[in-house]
Amino acid sequence: MCGIVGFTGKDQAVPFLLEGLQTLEYRGYDSAGIEVLSPDGGLHGVKCAGRVATLKERCATANLLGSTGIAHTRWATHGAPTDRNAHPHLDCSGRIAVVHNGIIENFRDLRAYLSRNGHTIVSDTDSEVVAHLIEDAWAGPAQGDLVAAVRNAVQRLEGSWALAVECADTPGQLVVARKGSPLVIASDEHGAYAASDITPLAAITSHVIQLEDDQFGLLRDDGSVTVYDKDGIEVAEPSTIDIDWDASAATLGGYADFMAKEIAEQPEALERLLEDRLGEHGVELDELSLSREQLAAIDRVYLVACGTSYHVCLIAKEMIEEWARIPVFCEYASELNYKDPLVTDHTLCVIVTQSGETADTLAAARRMRALGCNVFAITNVLGSTAARESDGTMYIQAGPEVCVASTKAYTAQMVAAALLALRLGYTNGTIDRAEVERHFRNLQAVPDLMREVIARRWQDKQAAQLFRDAHSSLFLGRGVNATTAYEGALKLKEISYLHAEAYPAGEMKHGPIALLEKGFPVVAIVPADHVHEKMVSNIQEVIARGASCVAVATDGDETVASMCQHTLWIPACPEELVTPIVAVVHLQLLARYVARSRGCDVDKPRNLAKSVTVE
């Protein structure tokens, strides 16, 4: 959530800053702003509530000139999304500008201190205090040294931050700082760049520096970059990342929206993840960084995540318990931080996070590690905090996911979890090599099964008409596909703003059945599996009360088709545990068509952020 871009160089700053903000829109935001050091020696900027497109229009009429600048997209936490609360924020003199991602937890005390000492705070945000603290340091102990002034200021902060700072008295310089919120920097012959993730930099360079916690960066307009530690000592070898995807991967490429593009990219993403994974140890997972003896001794697994990634954990639980026969605990990261987990010397904690920067998940991982767990991450982002702080990391290789609602990362995470389950089962002897190979071949069949579902998207477009005027909906599934129902309901409400609930179908009669009335839309996930007949009975209960039913069913199931208004067909799956990976594609498509029919922006749903970097 929130986005930072910065530039200092020989070219005009505004084109890169605006383009950078546009590439960061997927992170979620509700206001935007830009501040440039102009040739007249002053800072000039534009801020607005709303979209980057509005900011771009205002910049065109403001005639902002200058080769050093910072820009920001804000996701409101402290203070409403207004022009006044948008970043950048200035100090009292108007000579220092700051953009900030994260949370300043002690901002109230700092605001009170600054007000007592003559500063005028003009916004409701926690972030503005940083500009005023730098102002004090600039005039005092830092003695005109911007790096020292920023270092001095952050020593008084509690919480998390990624900062980019410019000062009218140090032309051609930007200073950046990081603790708990990601920040990367890069340079080329045109100048030096900063951003809150690699996306704005992918078109510029394939090599970026990733700031570690409590590090600072000095960016100069000649393209040189220096990194300092918390004591102001230069870091000789900063942490670097090589960007392994082309910038065009984050463009629409002819699709109507990123959600459509990313749904279509799922088969190829899974094929990349599965490539060369079958080897002498069954499934090859060199990323685990645990010995065979350590893996065989694992006595319980904690799966920790938030949102869509938590649904991956529910699927992974089924896979690990069936294939490896190890007890699994699924935990919301935000809840685990306030519980007393049952940890032994042989407990494995697996965190699942698309961005690798989810604050609650990272906090939970740190806690579990402190309790003695080995921590393994399943993530999509190279060099993310989750990757750097874990004992091993499996990158799902889905490529950049721009749409806020996760699709290809979700299915790739499920396949990654399946690979982990197979490795655990083979290592502890609960499944043999032949079984591993059979399950692996079944996973390899999934991409082509997905392609068949995507080719049937016209079925989802037709079914979406049932939801256009609805006020609520219900998703039902049994067994492993109860989780498919949870994910389908989440997708629908995320992007269409239509209320949706999901339950194991057997629980419908214990409360949710009261919702049913004529025309009420119900989605039933009813593939050909061992609970099929139970699901058919639940559909009959739905129909008997006048509700409208959309079924996700296996090809040829005429019994289900005859009962329901719409059937979303899936090809027969080779085993039950891979069915959710295939079936969920229909629910992704359905949610997209419903949202578009209701006039919603499927890529940038209101109030949501792609990466939730604050607790």
MODARA-V340850 format. One record per residue. N is the residue number from 1. SS is DSSP state (a for helix, b for strand, c for the rest). NEAR is the number of other C-alpha atoms within 8 Angstrom. Layout:
# MODARA-V340850
n ss near
N SS NEAR
N SS NEAR
This chain:
# MODARA-V340850
n ss near
1 c 13
2 c 12
3 b 14
4 b 16
5 b 15
6 b 14
7 b 16
8 b 18
9 b 16
10 c 9
11 c 7
12 c 10
13 a 15
14 a 12
15 a 7
16 a 8
17 a 15
18 a 11
19 a 9
20 a 13
21 a 16
22 a 8
23 a 10
24 c 11
25 a 12
26 a 12
27 a 13
28 c 17
29 c 16
30 c 13
31 b 17
32 b 18
33 b 15
34 b 14
35 b 13
36 b 16
37 b 17
38 c 13
39 c 7
40 c 4
41 c 8
42 c 9
43 b 13
44 b 9
45 b 9
46 b 11
47 b 14
48 b 13
49 b 11
50 c 9
51 c 10
52 a 13
53 a 6
54 a 9
55 a 13
56 a 9
57 a 8
58 a 9
59 a 10
60 a 8
61 a 6
62 a 7
63 c 6
64 c 11
65 c 11
66 c 12
67 c 16
68 b 19
69 b 16
70 b 18
71 b 17
72 b 16
73 b 18
74 b 16
75 c 13
76 c 9
77 c 6
78 c 7
79 c 9
80 c 8
81 c 13
82 c 9
83 c 9
84 c 8
85 c 11
86 c 16
87 c 15
88 c 14
89 b 11
90 b 13
91 c 12
92 c 9
93 c 6
94 c 8
95 c 12
96 b 15
97 b 15
98 b 16
99 b 15
100 b 12
101 b 14
102 b 12
103 b 10
104 b 12
105 c 9
106 c 9
107 a 11
108 a 8
109 a 7
110 a 9
111 a 10
112 a 8
113 a 8
114 a 13
115 a 10
116 a 7
117 c 6
118 c 6
119 c 9
120 c 7
121 c 8
122 c 5
123 c 8
124 c 8
125 c 9
126 c 11
127 c 12
128 a 13
129 a 12
130 a 10
131 a 14
132 a 13
133 a 10
134 a 13
135 a 12
136 a 8
137 a 15
138 a 13
139 a 9
140 c 7
141 c 7
142 c 12
143 c 9
144 c 7
145 c 8
146 a 11
147 a 10
148 a 10
149 a 16
150 a 12
151 a 11
152 a 11
153 a 12
154 a 8
155 c 6
156 c 6
157 c 10
158 c 7
159 b 10
160 b 13
161 b 14
162 b 16
163 b 12
164 b 15
165 b 12
166 b 15
167 b 13
168 c 11
169 c 6
170 c 8
171 c 8
172 c 10
173 b 13
174 b 15
175 b 15
176 b 12
177 b 15
178 b 17
179 b 12
180 b 10
181 c 13
182 c 14
183 c 13
184 b 13
185 b 12
186 b 13
187 b 13
188 b 9
189 c 6
190 c 11
191 b 16
192 b 18
193 b 13
194 b 14
195 b 15
196 c 12
197 c 8
198 a 10
199 a 10
200 a 13
201 a 12
202 c 12
203 c 7
204 c 6
205 c 11
206 c 9
207 b 9
208 b 14
209 b 11
210 b 13
211 c 16
212 c 8
213 c 7
214 c 9
215 b 13
216 b 15
217 b 13
218 b 12
219 b 14
220 b 14
221 c 14
222 c 10
223 c 14
224 c 10
225 b 11
226 b 9
227 b 13
228 b 12
229 c 11
230 c 9
231 c 5
232 c 8
233 c 7
234 b 8
235 c 9
236 c 5
237 c 4
238 c 9
239 c 8
240 b 8
241 b 10
242 b 7
243 c 11
244 c 5
245 c 7
246 c 7
247 a 9
248 a 6
249 a 9
250 a 10
251 c 7
252 c 10
253 c 5
254 c 4
255 c 8
256 c 7
257 c 9
258 a 12
259 a 13
260 a 11
261 a 11
262 a 12
263 a 13
264 a 9
265 c 9
266 a 15
267 a 12
268 a 8
269 a 13
270 a 13
271 a 10
272 a 8
273 a 13
274 a 8
275 c 6
276 c 6
277 c 9
278 b 10
279 b 8
280 c 6
281 c 9
282 b 12
283 b 12
284 c 11
285 c 10
286 a 5
287 a 7
288 a 10
289 c 7
290 c 6
291 c 6
292 a 7
293 a 6
294 a 9
295 a 11
296 a 9
297 c 8
298 c 11
299 c 8
300 b 11
301 b 13
302 b 12
303 b 14
304 b 16
305 b 14
306 c 12
307 a 6
308 a 10
309 a 13
310 a 14
311 a 11
312 a 13
313 a 13
314 a 10
315 a 11
316 a 12
317 a 12
318 a 10
319 a 13
320 a 18
321 a 11
322 a 7
323 a 12
324 c 16
325 c 9
326 c 10
327 b 9
328 b 11
329 b 9
330 b 11
331 b 11
332 b 10
333 a 13
334 a 11
335 a 8
336 a 11
337 c 10
338 c 6
339 c 6
340 c 5
341 c 5
342 c 4
343 c 9
344 c 7
345 c 6
346 c 11
347 b 13
348 b 12
349 b 14
350 b 12
351 b 13
352 b 16
353 b 16
354 c 10
355 c 11
356 c 13
357 c 15
358 c 12
359 a 10
360 a 13
361 a 16
362 a 12
363 a 10
364 a 13
365 a 11
366 a 8
367 a 9
368 a 11
369 a 10
370 a 7
371 c 7
372 c 9
373 c 14
374 b 10
375 b 14
376 b 14
377 b 15
378 b 16
379 b 16
380 c 14
381 c 9
382 c 8
383 c 8
384 c 11
385 a 10
386 a 12
387 a 13
388 a 7
389 a 6
390 c 11
391 c 10
392 b 11
393 b 12
394 b 12
395 b 9
396 c 12
397 c 9
398 c 13
399 c 8
400 c 6
401 c 11
402 c 10
403 c 13
404 c 14
405 c 11
406 c 9
407 c 11
408 a 13
409 a 12
410 a 11
411 a 11
412 a 15
413 a 14
414 a 12
415 a 12
416 a 12
417 a 12
418 a 11
419 a 11
420 a 10
421 a 13
422 a 14
423 a 13
424 a 13
425 a 14
426 a 15
427 a 11
428 a 10
429 c 8
430 c 10
431 c 10
432 c 8
433 a 8
434 a 6
435 a 8
436 a 13
437 a 10
438 a 8
439 a 8
440 a 10
441 a 8
442 a 11
443 a 9
444 a 9
445 a 8
446 a 12
447 a 12
448 a 8
449 a 12
450 a 12
451 a 10
452 a 10
453 a 14
454 a 11
455 a 7
456 c 9
457 a 10
458 a 7
459 a 10
460 a 13
461 a 12
462 a 8
463 a 11
464 a 13
465 a 9
466 a 9
467 a 10
468 c 9
469 c 5
470 c 10
471 c 6
472 b 10
473 b 14
474 b 12
475 b 16
476 b 15
477 b 17
478 c 12
479 c 7
480 c 12
481 a 11
482 a 15
483 a 12
484 a 13
485 a 17
486 a 13
487 a 11
488 a 13
489 a 13
490 a 10
491 a 12
492 a 17
493 a 11
494 a 10
495 a 16
496 a 15
497 c 8
498 c 10
499 b 9
500 b 12
501 b 10
502 b 11
503 b 14
504 b 12
505 a 11
506 a 8
507 a 9
508 a 11
509 a 7
510 a 6
511 c 7
512 a 9
513 a 9
514 a 5
515 a 6
516 c 11
517 c 8
518 c 8
519 c 7
520 c 13
521 b 14
522 b 13
523 b 13
524 b 14
525 b 17
526 b 13
527 c 10
528 c 8
529 c 7
530 c 5
531 c 8
532 a 10
533 a 7
534 a 7
535 a 14
536 a 10
537 a 8
538 a 10
539 a 11
540 a 9
541 a 8
542 a 14
543 a 12
544 a 7
545 c 9
546 c 11
547 c 14
548 b 14
549 b 14
550 b 14
551 b 14
552 b 15
553 b 15
554 b 12
555 c 8
556 c 4
557 c 8
558 a 6
559 a 6
560 a 11
561 a 12
562 a 6
563 a 9
564 c 12
565 c 8
566 b 11
567 b 12
568 b 11
569 b 10
570 b 14
571 c 9
572 c 7
573 c 8
574 c 6
575 c 7
576 a 9
577 a 8
578 a 12
579 a 11
580 a 12
581 a 11
582 a 13
583 a 12
584 a 11
585 a 12
586 a 14
587 a 10
588 a 12
589 a 13
590 a 13
591 a 14
592 a 14
593 a 11
594 a 15
595 a 15
596 a 11
597 a 10
598 c 8
599 c 6
600 c 10
601 c 9
602 c 14
603 c 13
604 c 12
605 c 13
606 c 4
607 c 8
608 c 10
609 c 13
610 c 12
611 c 10
612 c 10
613 c 11
614 c 9
615 c 6
